[in-house]
Amino acid sequence: MKYYSTRDKSIKVSFKEAVLTGIPLDRGLYFPETIPSLETEFIEELSNLSNEEIAFECISKFSGKDIDEASLKRIVSETINFKFPCNKLSDDISVLELFHGPTMAFKDVGARFTSRVLSYFNLSSKKKITVLVATSGDTGAAVASGFYGVEGVDVFILFPKDRISKVQEKQITSLSGNIYPVEVNGSFDDCQRMVKEALTDNDLRSKFNFTTANSINISRWIPQTLYYFFAYKQKTYNGRDIAVSIPSGNFGNLFSCLVAVGMGLPFQKVIASNNFNDTFTKFIESNIYKPKKSVKTISSAMDVGDPSNFIRVVEFFLNDYNKLRELISAYSFDDSETKNCIKVLSEKYNYICDPHGAVGYLGVQKHKEKNKDFNYIFLETAHFSKFMDEIRDCIKGPVGYPKKIEQLLSKDGESHHIKTYLEFKNYINSIDY
Ligand SMILES: *Cc1c(COP(=O)(O)O)cnc(C)c1O
């Protein structure tokens, strides 16, 4: 399998090169030359296969000969070594829980796969890989956990002081080892600017083998296609067409779903559920894509005004907007609707949703108003306790942390504090490479 640049299809690279470089030089995005298709019998037999078997079959189509069979089997089984339960909430609505990984948000799968693939490609090299990431919360936590202890890789994680949740901060700062947390006295944009500056700093580049683990790397979305196969195999549907609702920000996860459908998974409707950042919803309504500045909401991981995977979503349909709208519907909701939804779900089903999952459920409700004949699946992308302040705002009565999080919160965290790029550069330089 080769990957081309969405800006210039004549630029084609291998899986390995696409993963190692992240982004083509022309600043397009890497896109698979063809969407691989799976045999009908394989889809029909899904419920008789283990998650590992499904994962190997799906992912090997993307990695081709670049990873040998035994290594890929090891990598995928380490990537998905937790549960992906799909439970019925009501007769026609189920929830796919993607928060059973180590940092309790769905980004664990992409981060675990990326770390192991990078390490595999770097085995024969004497030089370590140095990963730089800026985070507004969940990505940093997933990357810290996913890369922790992975051989041959050091990771610098920049996060904005006082602007991520307590749980997320501890997930980033309590590990040490090959994980270097950096607390930036500034905003998320400042963190991102410093990462970009370091990546293009010739002094540093002559010493370090830099890469990033951000969500545009193909190794982040390829393993996310698995969620949809895992949901399907649990058969919480009967007879009717299937619609899946995906709480979306950068649209990496939604793009993964499109790829799964392209590979043969029989989902008939994909619902893009957005918060008040409605760039995509507006695009579906008007055919006009107009990026906006992001606004802050309680589903903060979806506060994106110019989703970076939009280009891939459009490319999937070869720019045919009618086809796109046949498969995808989109809706946006504001914080008061989201808060009310969290309250209603807890009262009606005794189910506590985090703010992102609640937006996913709202998408189901909205679509159901006019389309009754579906079985619905919505994604719960994080455990509610990562956003405890917001939850306690919506739900009466005591809501406790799970044991795992209580233990985490009692740990010490440590990070290097910086304010300027020069301080960041000095810190990188102080580490053995
Ligand atoms: C990142 C994130 C999302 C958005 O996913 P995209 O792939 O960026 O659309 C939704 N929910 C949670 C909890 C997240 O961390």
The ligand as an SDF file (V2000), in Angstrom:
LIG
                    3D

 15 15  0  0  0  0  0  0  0  0999 V2000
   -9.9960   13.9460   20.7240 C   0  0  0  0  0  0  0  0  0  0  0  0
  -11.3290   13.6810   21.2920 C   0  0  0  0  0  0  0  0  0  0  0  0
  -12.5060   13.7600   20.5010 C   0  0  0  0  0  0  0  0  0  0  0  0
  -12.4910   14.2150   19.0650 C   0  0  0  0  0  0  0  0  0  0  0  0
  -11.9260   13.2800   18.1830 O   0  0  0  0  0  0  0  0  0  0  0  0
  -11.4380   13.7010   16.7270 P   0  0  0  0  0  0  0  0  0  0  0  0
  -10.8090   12.4960   16.1510 O   0  0  0  0  0  0  0  0  0  0  0  0
  -10.4540   14.8310   16.9200 O   0  0  0  0  0  0  0  0  0  0  0  0
  -12.6410   14.1640   15.9790 O   0  0  0  0  0  0  0  0  0  0  0  0
  -13.7260   13.4240   21.0940 C   0  0  0  0  0  0  0  0  0  0  0  0
  -13.7870   13.0640   22.3970 N   0  0  0  0  0  0  0  0  0  0  0  0
  -12.7010   12.9890   23.1780 C   0  0  0  0  0  0  0  0  0  0  0  0
  -12.8580   12.6030   24.6050 C   0  0  0  0  0  0  0  0  0  0  0  0
  -11.4280   13.2890   22.6690 C   0  0  0  0  0  0  0  0  0  0  0  0
  -10.3410   13.2200   23.4640 O   0  0  0  0  0  0  0  0  0  0  0  0
  1  2  1  0
  2  3  1  0
  2 14  2  0
  3  4  1  0
  3 10  2  0
  4  5  1  0
  5  6  1  0
  6  7  2  0
  6  8  1  0
  6  9  1  0
 10 11  1  0
 11 12  2  0
 12 13  1  0
 12 14  1  0
 14 15  1  0
M  END
$$$$
